[in-house]
Amino acid sequence: MSAEIAPAVAEMRDFSGPWGMAPYLAPEIVLLYKAKSLTPRDTADFEAVVPRLDPGQSAWLRRALAQTTVGHPWLTSPHLL
């Protein structure tokens, strides 16, 4: 894990699913990793997922992006304000 992402990911929650379901990656954490490349597919994933994040997930993603990718274009999304 890169040194730039480590502080933001330090707050990560448990990856295990609720009620004994299969583990899954939290969408806000997946988006943080996708933010590094800004390919058309990653941007489309961001636009599809970010409106569905709950307020806590949105706040986490905003803080993580601000800490690891200063001036990232996703920080201007109304869903992260």
Phi and psi in radians as a Rosetta constraint file:
Dihedral C 1 N 2 CA 2 C 2 CIRCULARHARMONIC -1.263 0.35
Dihedral N 2 CA 2 C 2 N 3 CIRCULARHARMONIC 2.704 0.35
Dihedral C 2 N 3 CA 3 C 3 CIRCULARHARMONIC -1.127 0.35
Dihedral N 3 CA 3 C 3 N 4 CIRCULARHARMONIC -0.486 0.35
Dihedral C 3 N 4 CA 4 C 4 CIRCULARHARMONIC -1.291 0.35
Dihedral N 4 CA 4 C 4 N 5 CIRCULARHARMONIC -0.502 0.35
Dihedral C 4 N 5 CA 5 C 5 CIRCULARHARMONIC -1.582 0.35
Dihedral N 5 CA 5 C 5 N 6 CIRCULARHARMONIC -0.470 0.35
Dihedral C 5 N 6 CA 6 C 6 CIRCULARHARMONIC -0.895 0.35
Dihedral N 6 CA 6 C 6 N 7 CIRCULARHARMONIC -0.816 0.35
Dihedral C 6 N 7 CA 7 C 7 CIRCULARHARMONIC -1.084 0.35
Dihedral N 7 CA 7 C 7 N 8 CIRCULARHARMONIC -0.666 0.35
Dihedral C 7 N 8 CA 8 C 8 CIRCULARHARMONIC -1.217 0.35
Dihedral N 8 CA 8 C 8 N 9 CIRCULARHARMONIC -0.622 0.35
Dihedral C 8 N 9 CA 9 C 9 CIRCULARHARMONIC -1.430 0.35
Dihedral N 9 CA 9 C 9 N 10 CIRCULARHARMONIC -0.192 0.35
Dihedral C 9 N 10 CA 10 C 10 CIRCULARHARMONIC -1.023 0.35
Dihedral N 10 CA 10 C 10 N 11 CIRCULARHARMONIC -0.437 0.35
Dihedral C 10 N 11 CA 11 C 11 CIRCULARHARMONIC -1.515 0.35
Dihedral N 11 CA 11 C 11 N 12 CIRCULARHARMONIC 0.039 0.35
Dihedral C 11 N 12 CA 12 C 12 CIRCULARHARMONIC -0.934 0.35
Dihedral N 12 CA 12 C 12 N 13 CIRCULARHARMONIC 2.555 0.35
Dihedral C 12 N 13 CA 13 C 13 CIRCULARHARMONIC -1.546 0.35
Dihedral N 13 CA 13 C 13 N 14 CIRCULARHARMONIC 2.990 0.35
Dihedral C 13 N 14 CA 14 C 14 CIRCULARHARMONIC -1.052 0.35
Dihedral N 14 CA 14 C 14 N 15 CIRCULARHARMONIC 2.374 0.35
Dihedral C 14 N 15 CA 15 C 15 CIRCULARHARMONIC -1.419 0.35
Dihedral N 15 CA 15 C 15 N 16 CIRCULARHARMONIC -0.204 0.35
Dihedral C 15 N 16 CA 16 C 16 CIRCULARHARMONIC -1.209 0.35
Dihedral N 16 CA 16 C 16 N 17 CIRCULARHARMONIC 2.509 0.35
Dihedral C 16 N 17 CA 17 C 17 CIRCULARHARMONIC -1.287 0.35
Dihedral N 17 CA 17 C 17 N 18 CIRCULARHARMONIC 2.828 0.35
Dihedral C 17 N 18 CA 18 C 18 CIRCULARHARMONIC -1.235 0.35
Dihedral N 18 CA 18 C 18 N 19 CIRCULARHARMONIC 2.624 0.35
Dihedral C 18 N 19 CA 19 C 19 CIRCULARHARMONIC 0.950 0.35
Dihedral N 19 CA 19 C 19 N 20 CIRCULARHARMONIC 0.634 0.35
Dihedral C 19 N 20 CA 20 C 20 CIRCULARHARMONIC 1.333 0.35
Dihedral N 20 CA 20 C 20 N 21 CIRCULARHARMONIC 0.209 0.35
Dihedral C 20 N 21 CA 21 C 21 CIRCULARHARMONIC -1.254 0.35
Dihedral N 21 CA 21 C 21 N 22 CIRCULARHARMONIC 3.000 0.35
Dihedral C 21 N 22 CA 22 C 22 CIRCULARHARMONIC -1.068 0.35
Dihedral N 22 CA 22 C 22 N 23 CIRCULARHARMONIC 2.516 0.35
Dihedral C 22 N 23 CA 23 C 23 CIRCULARHARMONIC -1.085 0.35
Dihedral N 23 CA 23 C 23 N 24 CIRCULARHARMONIC 2.660 0.35
Dihedral C 23 N 24 CA 24 C 24 CIRCULARHARMONIC -2.560 0.35
Dihedral N 24 CA 24 C 24 N 25 CIRCULARHARMONIC 2.792 0.35
Dihedral C 24 N 25 CA 25 C 25 CIRCULARHARMONIC -1.538 0.35
Dihedral N 25 CA 25 C 25 N 26 CIRCULARHARMONIC 2.395 0.35
Dihedral C 25 N 26 CA 26 C 26 CIRCULARHARMONIC -1.141 0.35
Dihedral N 26 CA 26 C 26 N 27 CIRCULARHARMONIC 2.316 0.35
Dihedral C 26 N 27 CA 27 C 27 CIRCULARHARMONIC -1.042 0.35
Dihedral N 27 CA 27 C 27 N 28 CIRCULARHARMONIC -0.595 0.35
Dihedral C 27 N 28 CA 28 C 28 CIRCULARHARMONIC -1.157 0.35
Dihedral N 28 CA 28 C 28 N 29 CIRCULARHARMONIC -0.551 0.35
Dihedral C 28 N 29 CA 29 C 29 CIRCULARHARMONIC -1.307 0.35
Dihedral N 29 CA 29 C 29 N 30 CIRCULARHARMONIC -0.689 0.35
Dihedral C 29 N 30 CA 30 C 30 CIRCULARHARMONIC -1.068 0.35
Dihedral N 30 CA 30 C 30 N 31 CIRCULARHARMONIC -0.754 0.35
Dihedral C 30 N 31 CA 31 C 31 CIRCULARHARMONIC -1.111 0.35
Dihedral N 31 CA 31 C 31 N 32 CIRCULARHARMONIC -0.620 0.35
Dihedral C 31 N 32 CA 32 C 32 CIRCULARHARMONIC -1.050 0.35
Dihedral N 32 CA 32 C 32 N 33 CIRCULARHARMONIC -0.776 0.35
Dihedral C 32 N 33 CA 33 C 33 CIRCULARHARMONIC -1.180 0.35
Dihedral N 33 CA 33 C 33 N 34 CIRCULARHARMONIC -0.642 0.35
Dihedral C 33 N 34 CA 34 C 34 CIRCULARHARMONIC -1.195 0.35
Dihedral N 34 CA 34 C 34 N 35 CIRCULARHARMONIC -0.414 0.35
Dihedral C 34 N 35 CA 35 C 35 CIRCULARHARMONIC -1.121 0.35
Dihedral N 35 CA 35 C 35 N 36 CIRCULARHARMONIC -0.338 0.35
Dihedral C 35 N 36 CA 36 C 36 CIRCULARHARMONIC -1.219 0.35
Dihedral N 36 CA 36 C 36 N 37 CIRCULARHARMONIC -0.513 0.35
Dihedral C 36 N 37 CA 37 C 37 CIRCULARHARMONIC -1.827 0.35
Dihedral N 37 CA 37 C 37 N 38 CIRCULARHARMONIC -0.541 0.35
Dihedral C 37 N 38 CA 38 C 38 CIRCULARHARMONIC 0.952 0.35
Dihedral N 38 CA 38 C 38 N 39 CIRCULARHARMONIC 0.682 0.35
Dihedral C 38 N 39 CA 39 C 39 CIRCULARHARMONIC -1.268 0.35
Dihedral N 39 CA 39 C 39 N 40 CIRCULARHARMONIC 2.833 0.35
Dihedral C 39 N 40 CA 40 C 40 CIRCULARHARMONIC -0.979 0.35
Dihedral N 40 CA 40 C 40 N 41 CIRCULARHARMONIC -0.658 0.35
Dihedral C 40 N 41 CA 41 C 41 CIRCULARHARMONIC -1.166 0.35
Dihedral N 41 CA 41 C 41 N 42 CIRCULARHARMONIC -0.754 0.35
Dihedral C 41 N 42 CA 42 C 42 CIRCULARHARMONIC -1.119 0.35
Dihedral N 42 CA 42 C 42 N 43 CIRCULARHARMONIC -0.696 0.35
Dihedral C 42 N 43 CA 43 C 43 CIRCULARHARMONIC -1.154 0.35
Dihedral N 43 CA 43 C 43 N 44 CIRCULARHARMONIC -0.698 0.35
Dihedral C 43 N 44 CA 44 C 44 CIRCULARHARMONIC -1.116 0.35
Dihedral N 44 CA 44 C 44 N 45 CIRCULARHARMONIC -0.704 0.35
Dihedral C 44 N 45 CA 45 C 45 CIRCULARHARMONIC -1.088 0.35
Dihedral N 45 CA 45 C 45 N 46 CIRCULARHARMONIC -0.759 0.35
Dihedral C 45 N 46 CA 46 C 46 CIRCULARHARMONIC -1.028 0.35
Dihedral N 46 CA 46 C 46 N 47 CIRCULARHARMONIC -0.850 0.35
Dihedral C 46 N 47 CA 47 C 47 CIRCULARHARMONIC -1.122 0.35
Dihedral N 47 CA 47 C 47 N 48 CIRCULARHARMONIC -0.530 0.35
Dihedral C 47 N 48 CA 48 C 48 CIRCULARHARMONIC -1.390 0.35
Dihedral N 48 CA 48 C 48 N 49 CIRCULARHARMONIC -0.598 0.35
Dihedral C 48 N 49 CA 49 C 49 CIRCULARHARMONIC -1.637 0.35
Dihedral N 49 CA 49 C 49 N 50 CIRCULARHARMONIC -0.697 0.35
Dihedral C 49 N 50 CA 50 C 50 CIRCULARHARMONIC -1.017 0.35
Dihedral N 50 CA 50 C 50 N 51 CIRCULARHARMONIC -0.601 0.35
Dihedral C 50 N 51 CA 51 C 51 CIRCULARHARMONIC -1.171 0.35
Dihedral N 51 CA 51 C 51 N 52 CIRCULARHARMONIC -0.307 0.35
Dihedral C 51 N 52 CA 52 C 52 CIRCULARHARMONIC -1.644 0.35
Dihedral N 52 CA 52 C 52 N 53 CIRCULARHARMONIC -0.090 0.35
Dihedral C 52 N 53 CA 53 C 53 CIRCULARHARMONIC -1.253 0.35
Dihedral N 53 CA 53 C 53 N 54 CIRCULARHARMONIC 2.529 0.35
Dihedral C 53 N 54 CA 54 C 54 CIRCULARHARMONIC -1.374 0.35
Dihedral N 54 CA 54 C 54 N 55 CIRCULARHARMONIC 2.952 0.35
Dihedral C 54 N 55 CA 55 C 55 CIRCULARHARMONIC -0.996 0.35
Dihedral N 55 CA 55 C 55 N 56 CIRCULARHARMONIC -0.653 0.35
Dihedral C 55 N 56 CA 56 C 56 CIRCULARHARMONIC -1.160 0.35
Dihedral N 56 CA 56 C 56 N 57 CIRCULARHARMONIC -0.719 0.35
Dihedral C 56 N 57 CA 57 C 57 CIRCULARHARMONIC -1.154 0.35
Dihedral N 57 CA 57 C 57 N 58 CIRCULARHARMONIC -0.739 0.35
Dihedral C 57 N 58 CA 58 C 58 CIRCULARHARMONIC -1.085 0.35
Dihedral N 58 CA 58 C 58 N 59 CIRCULARHARMONIC -0.753 0.35
Dihedral C 58 N 59 CA 59 C 59 CIRCULARHARMONIC -1.121 0.35
Dihedral N 59 CA 59 C 59 N 60 CIRCULARHARMONIC -0.727 0.35
Dihedral C 59 N 60 CA 60 C 60 CIRCULARHARMONIC -1.073 0.35
Dihedral N 60 CA 60 C 60 N 61 CIRCULARHARMONIC -0.803 0.35
Dihedral C 60 N 61 CA 61 C 61 CIRCULARHARMONIC -1.117 0.35
Dihedral N 61 CA 61 C 61 N 62 CIRCULARHARMONIC -0.731 0.35
Dihedral C 61 N 62 CA 62 C 62 CIRCULARHARMONIC -1.058 0.35
Dihedral N 62 CA 62 C 62 N 63 CIRCULARHARMONIC -0.843 0.35
Dihedral C 62 N 63 CA 63 C 63 CIRCULARHARMONIC -1.068 0.35
Dihedral N 63 CA 63 C 63 N 64 CIRCULARHARMONIC -0.774 0.35
Dihedral C 63 N 64 CA 64 C 64 CIRCULARHARMONIC -1.121 0.35
Dihedral N 64 CA 64 C 64 N 65 CIRCULARHARMONIC -0.762 0.35
Dihedral C 64 N 65 CA 65 C 65 CIRCULARHARMONIC -1.108 0.35
Dihedral N 65 CA 65 C 65 N 66 CIRCULARHARMONIC -0.732 0.35
Dihedral C 65 N 66 CA 66 C 66 CIRCULARHARMONIC -1.127 0.35
Dihedral N 66 CA 66 C 66 N 67 CIRCULARHARMONIC -0.603 0.35
Dihedral C 66 N 67 CA 67 C 67 CIRCULARHARMONIC -1.355 0.35
Dihedral N 67 CA 67 C 67 N 68 CIRCULARHARMONIC -0.544 0.35
Dihedral C 67 N 68 CA 68 C 68 CIRCULARHARMONIC -1.900 0.35
Dihedral N 68 CA 68 C 68 N 69 CIRCULARHARMONIC -0.394 0.35
Dihedral C 68 N 69 CA 69 C 69 CIRCULARHARMONIC -2.429 0.35
Dihedral N 69 CA 69 C 69 N 70 CIRCULARHARMONIC 1.332 0.35
Dihedral C 69 N 70 CA 70 C 70 CIRCULARHARMONIC -0.967 0.35
Dihedral N 70 CA 70 C 70 N 71 CIRCULARHARMONIC 2.272 0.35
Dihedral C 70 N 71 CA 71 C 71 CIRCULARHARMONIC 1.310 0.35
Dihedral N 71 CA 71 C 71 N 72 CIRCULARHARMONIC 0.318 0.35
Dihedral C 71 N 72 CA 72 C 72 CIRCULARHARMONIC -1.081 0.35
Dihedral N 72 CA 72 C 72 N 73 CIRCULARHARMONIC 2.399 0.35
Dihedral C 72 N 73 CA 73 C 73 CIRCULARHARMONIC -1.082 0.35
Dihedral N 73 CA 73 C 73 N 74 CIRCULARHARMONIC -0.461 0.35
Dihedral C 73 N 74 CA 74 C 74 CIRCULARHARMONIC -1.177 0.35
Dihedral N 74 CA 74 C 74 N 75 CIRCULARHARMONIC -0.358 0.35
Dihedral C 74 N 75 CA 75 C 75 CIRCULARHARMONIC -1.144 0.35
Dihedral N 75 CA 75 C 75 N 76 CIRCULARHARMONIC -0.285 0.35
Dihedral C 75 N 76 CA 76 C 76 CIRCULARHARMONIC -1.567 0.35
Dihedral N 76 CA 76 C 76 N 77 CIRCULARHARMONIC -0.003 0.35
Dihedral C 76 N 77 CA 77 C 77 CIRCULARHARMONIC -1.094 0.35
Dihedral N 77 CA 77 C 77 N 78 CIRCULARHARMONIC 2.337 0.35
Dihedral C 77 N 78 CA 78 C 78 CIRCULARHARMONIC -1.090 0.35
Dihedral N 78 CA 78 C 78 N 79 CIRCULARHARMONIC -0.363 0.35
Dihedral C 78 N 79 CA 79 C 79 CIRCULARHARMONIC -1.339 0.35
Dihedral N 79 CA 79 C 79 N 80 CIRCULARHARMONIC -0.231 0.35
Dihedral C 79 N 80 CA 80 C 80 CIRCULARHARMONIC -1.888 0.35
Dihedral N 80 CA 80 C 80 N 81 CIRCULARHARMONIC -0.004 0.35
